[in-house]
Amino acid sequence: MVRGRTSLGVVVAVALVACGDQAADAPDPTDPVTISVTSPSTTAPTLTSQPILASDAPRAVVAETAPIRPLAAGLNDAGFDLLRTQDAETNVVLSPSSIGHALLMARGAADAPTAAAIDEAFGLPRRSDEAWNAIDQRIAASQRKHVTITIADRLWPRIGLTPEQDWLDLLASHHGAGVEPLDLAGEPEASRKRINTWVDEQTEGLIPELLPSGSIDPSSLLVLTDTLYFKARWQTTFGKYGPIDATFTRLDGSTVPVELMQELELGDRRGKGDGFVGAEIPYVGDEYSMLLVVPDEGRFAEIRDGLDQAMLDEIDATFTTGPYELRLPKWKTKTATDLLPWLTELGAAPGAYPAISDDAFLGGAQHAADIEVDEWGTVAAAATSLEFLVSGALEPELVIAADQPFFYLIRHRASGLVLFAGQVTDPTA
């Protein structure tokens, strides 16, 4: 793995809990997902881990006709819906791809009504598993110097529990997931530390403790973890032109002094829309970018309410390539979100997940994300936990100054999948 100045990580944990230990009917094997697996940690605390097991199902060949764009659009829109439930006046960061991917994997274990609710809520097209497999393998092939993105997944079932084989085969073939049994019932705290150690390793220390104390107890049946780690340097790093002192205008009209990084010789895609200016800032290699959207004064709420895949498509259609100047603050944001009320409203919770256990239901869901942006690039991490319980510049044509509240999206350009989305209302907060 290439190590460098910047990094971005994402983690997803899915905790499955129920009182019964018998697997039930298999899920439809035509349903979606993706992942990569890494070797087990050699530093697990006190607990003696069980051997890593894997389904005999080979990794699926990429289907060229898989609905990649529709899947990305559905996950993106669900993430934007969640963003609108957050406090409009504070800095926020979350990962649409992380949250969507977690529910996509859980969907494979769900009964028909729960699966249908997840399909509708996350806009999942038919053959979504094939689409995610294609995205995953394209992402795996996009590694280069100064750009690293890896996805790793693992199931952690209670010793003695045998999940439905069709579900395990689906996760192996379309997600590359392995299985590591743990004594969740007998040693819940040691199991929690073992999982956290693995997550910590996969995210290069960005997510040191995904599962909080007490999150695993004797009723826990299975934990599913998905980690996404990304690090990338800007294609054009800031530094040739020094930073400038400026003021950032908050939503309430007050101002705060801020230092803006500036680059005067950019030439990628940028433009104006109805009520905003924006730019797509590429990372090295051009396969990933940050889409910056700066609403006009007084139109932040309007743009926030309208942010969806249709708006992204409009931006992509209207942005043009040409010289522009960019002024951008550095910022750091951490956000923790209880997903359960949102997922309950969507119908994914409590639901039923018979491929894990006859009486497994979704009873807890947490998401956490962290991002830092500076002159070199982006460092970020996100985590999702689902608990299943029982009972020399050209003349610029445009100047984009993020000196007032703005939105940002980190995208995989080829698929359009939004890895991170957020808003900055005060970069000094």
Secondary structure, 3 states (H helix, E strand, C coil): CCCCCCCEEEEEEEEEECCCCCCCCCCCCCCCCCCCCCCCCCCCCCCCCCCCECCCCCCCCCCCCCCHHHHHHHHHHHHHHHHHCCCCCCCEEECHHHHHHHHHHHHCCCCHHHHHHHHHHHCCCCCHHHHHHHHHHHHHCCCECCEEEEEEEEEEEECCCCCCHHHHHHHHHHHCCEECCECCCCCHHHHHHHHHHHHHHHCCCCCCCCCCCCCCCCCEEEEEEEEEEEEEEECCCCCCEEEEEEEEECCCCCEEEEEEEEEEEECCEEEEECCEEEEEEEECCCCEEEEEEEECCCCHHHHHHHCCHHHHHHHHHHCEECCEEEEEECEEEEEEEECHHHHHHHCCCCCCCCCCCCCCEEEEEEEEEEEEECCCEEEEEEEEEEEEECCCCCCCCCEEECCCCEEEEEEECCCCCEEEEEEECCCCC
